[in-house]
Amino acid sequence: MPEPTVVVTGANRGIGLSLCKYYQEAGAKVIAICRSSSVGLQALGVRVIDNVDIAKPADVASMAEALKGQEIDILINNAGILRNEILGSLDFASIQQQFEVNTLGPLRVCEALLKNLAKGAKIALITSRMGSISDNTSGGRYGYRISKCALNIAGVSLARDLAPNGIAVGLFHPGLVGTDMIGGVGDITPDEAAQRLVLRIADLDLNNSGSFWHSNGELLPW
């Protein structure tokens, strides 16, 4: 059985880089999408498509053109940004930017690559439990919470719309990962998060498509 083709966005560092490394070591054909490459990514020897900002329609169109005719088995929408806003001095431009990257970006990528998805393909949306309404006990982080909550509902719609095509969609919280995005402080490393996410993606099928999971296997509340 041929090894899968895996496309990962936000692939130049952190969880994205670890996912590329994990799948590449497992023998998959990995295609890394990023704004700018990195030494670590180049060292893997995978195909890299850079200069892609998923918030920019022209960049996503260029990416889709570069992937024309390339069948994809697993599409991992990992790219995202985290900012902080404080009530009383909300930065609405910051909130809008997070929505563009964290919500519309993955949706734009999925739309652009629909024709590339193989029969039985899987889409993984790397979201966050900070997008859970039930789990919000601390407030704050307006832009990040809003954008991830919106991504979650977009993911459910994708799961419903793509089910007739045999395509499953999973929404995955990686955990508190020690990446540059959160200052390097976390409960697990990017490599550990990637290993757990790969297991969750392997378990993804049409029976659990549209569900919201912690990378540790816990089903998360909306």
C-alpha positions in Angstrom: 0.0 0.0 0.0 1.5 3.4 -1.0 2.5 5.8 1.7 0.2 8.8 2.1 0.8 12.3 0.8 0.6 14.7 3.7 0.3 18.5 3.4 1.1 20.6 6.5 0.6 24.4 6.8 2.6 26.5 9.2 5.4 23.9 8.7 8.5 25.9 9.3 8.6 25.6 13.1 6.9 24.3 16.2 4.1 21.7 15.9 4.1 22.0 12.1 7.8 21.2 11.8 7.4 18.3 14.2 4.5 16.9 12.2 6.5 17.1 9.0 9.4 15.3 10.7 7.1 12.6 12.1 5.4 11.8 8.9 8.6 12.0 6.8 10.3 9.5 9.2 7.2 7.2 8.8 7.8 7.2 5.0 5.0 9.6 3.9 5.4 12.1 1.1 5.4 15.4 3.0 4.6 18.8 1.4 5.4 21.7 3.8 3.6 25.0 3.4 4.9 28.1 5.1 5.5 31.8 4.8 9.2 31.4 5.0 11.2 28.2 5.3 13.7 27.4 8.2 16.9 25.6 8.6 15.1 22.8 10.4 12.5 22.4 7.7 15.2 22.4 4.9 17.1 19.7 6.8 14.2 17.3 6.5 14.5 17.2 2.7 10.7 17.4 2.1 9.1 19.5 -0.6 8.6 23.0 0.6 6.2 25.6 -0.8 7.0 28.9 0.9 5.9 32.5 0.5 2.4 31.4 1.4 0.5 33.6 3.9 -2.9 31.8 4.3 -4.6 35.1 5.1 -3.9 36.3 1.5 -6.1 34.8 -1.2 -3.4 35.3 -3.9 -0.9 33.3 -1.9 -3.3 30.5 -1.4 -4.2 30.5 -5.1 -0.5 30.3 -5.9 -0.1 27.4 -3.5 -3.0 25.6 -5.2 -1.4 26.1 -8.6 1.8 24.6 -7.3 -0.1 21.6 -6.1 -2.2 21.2 -9.2 -2.7 17.5 -10.0 -1.2 16.4 -6.7 -3.4 14.0 -4.8 -3.5 14.7 -1.0 -4.4 12.0 1.6 -4.0 14.1 4.8 -4.3 17.9 4.9 -3.2 19.4 8.2 -4.2 23.0 8.7 -1.7 24.0 11.4 -0.8 27.6 10.7 -2.1 30.1 13.2 -1.3 33.1 15.3 -1.9 34.1 18.9 -2.3 37.6 20.2 -3.6 39.0 23.5 -6.3 41.7 23.9 -7.4 43.3 27.2 -10.9 44.5 27.8 -10.9 48.3 28.0 -8.2 48.6 25.4 -9.2 46.1 22.8 -7.2 46.1 19.6 -9.8 45.3 17.0 -7.2 45.1 14.2 -5.4 42.4 16.2 -8.7 40.5 16.6 -9.4 40.8 12.9 -6.0 39.6 12.0 -6.4 36.4 14.1 -9.8 35.8 12.5 -8.2 36.1 9.0 -5.4 33.7 9.8 -7.0 31.2 12.3 -10.4 30.9 10.8 -10.6 32.1 7.2 -7.1 30.9 6.4 -7.7 27.2 7.0 -11.1 27.4 5.3 -9.5 29.1 2.3 -6.9 26.4 2.1 -9.5 23.6 2.3 -11.6 25.3 -0.5 -8.5 25.8 -2.7 -7.4 22.1 -2.4 -10.8 20.4 -2.6 -10.0 18.9 -6.0 -6.7 17.5 -4.6 -8.3 15.5 -1.8 -8.2 11.7 -2.5 -11.1 9.4 -1.8 -11.1 8.7 1.9 -8.8 11.7 2.6 -8.6 13.4 6.0 -8.5 17.0 7.0 -7.1 18.0 10.4 -7.8 21.4 11.8 -5.4 22.3 14.6 -7.6 24.4 16.8 -7.6 25.1 20.5 -9.7 24.3 23.6 -9.6 28.1 24.0 -12.3 28.1 21.3 -14.6 26.1 23.6 -17.4 28.2 25.0 -18.1 25.7 27.8 -14.4 25.6 28.8 -13.9 29.4 29.0 -13.5 30.0 32.7 -10.9 32.7 32.5 -12.0 35.2 29.8 -9.6 37.3 27.9 -7.8 36.4 24.6 -10.7 37.8 22.6 -9.2 37.4 19.1 -7.8 34.0 19.7 -10.9 32.6 21.3 -13.2 34.1 18.7 -11.1 32.8 15.8 -10.8 29.3 17.2 -14.4 29.0 18.1 -15.3 30.1 14.6 -12.9 27.6 13.2 -14.6 24.9 15.2 -18.0 25.5 13.7 -16.4 25.8 10.2 -14.9 22.4 10.8 -18.2 20.9 11.7 -19.7 22.3 8.5 -16.8 20.9 6.5 -17.4 17.5 8.0 -21.0 17.5 7.1 -20.4 18.8 3.5 -17.5 16.5 2.8 -19.0 13.3 4.2 -20.6 12.3 0.9 -17.2 12.4 -0.6 -15.8 10.1 2.1 -13.6 12.8 3.6 -13.4 13.0 7.4 -12.6 16.2 9.2 -11.2 16.4 12.7 -10.7 19.3 15.1 -7.7 18.9 17.4 -6.4 20.8 20.4 -2.7 19.9 20.6 -2.3 20.6 24.3 -0.3 23.3 26.0 2.8 23.0 23.8 6.1 24.8 24.4 6.3 26.6 21.1 7.5 30.1 20.3 3.9 31.2 19.9 3.4 30.9 23.7 6.9 31.8 24.8 8.3 28.3 24.9 6.4 27.4 28.1 4.2 24.3 28.0 3.3 20.9 29.4 4.6 19.0 26.3 7.1 19.5 23.5 6.2 20.1 19.9 7.5 16.6 19.1 5.2 15.0 21.8 2.2 17.0 20.5 2.9 15.8 17.0 3.1 12.2 18.0 -0.2 12.5 19.8 -1.9 14.4 16.9 -0.7 11.7 14.4 -2.5 9.1 16.5 -5.7 11.2 16.6 -5.5 11.7 12.8 -5.0 7.9 12.3 -8.2 7.3 14.4 -10.2 9.9 12.4 -12.9 8.4 10.2 -16.4 9.2 9.0 -17.9 7.9 12.3 -16.1 10.6 14.4 -15.8 13.3 11.7 -16.7 16.7 13.0 -15.7 16.0 16.6 -13.4 18.1 18.8 -10.6 16.2 20.4 -7.7 16.9 22.8 -4.5 15.3 21.4 -4.5 13.1 24.5 -7.6 11.4 23.3 -10.1 13.4 25.4 -13.3 14.5 23.7 -13.7 18.2 24.3 -16.9 20.2 24.9 -18.1 22.9 22.5 
